[in-house]
Amino acid sequence: MKILAIEKEVAGVDWSAVSKDILTQEALDVYRLYLSAQLREHYFTENRQVVLVLECDSKAHAAALLSKLPLVTNNLITFNIMELHPYTGYDRIMEVV
């Protein structure tokens, strides 16, 4: 199942006080997720907000994976997590031949 995870920063975080070690570990953990094929795509929005596309058994599985990331465990970010389903809207507007 494809899962979309969109980062939400936690209000009041002073990013200048976040240790380089936490950021380095975050990068390593995200890279490991990518190598495991559970993280399929990852992006930054124009505002440097993280957008992840994961391949997981369920939304709960994705949430469990993301909950282990250092920025999440240190309460610096959270994620909005959504299931992605195939688009079926064509059936509403045209007859399939």
Number of C-alpha atoms within 10 A of each C-alpha: 12 20 24 19 22 19 17 14 16 13 9 7 12 9 8 7 7 13 9 10 10 14 13 12 14 17 15 13 16 18 13 13 17 15 11 10 13 18 21 15 13 14 12 12 9 7 6 9 12 17 18 19 21 25 19 18 12 14 20 11 13 24 18 11 15 20 17 13 20 20 19 17 12 13 13 17 18 20 19 11 19 16 16 13 9 6 7 7 8 9 9 8 7 8 7 7 3
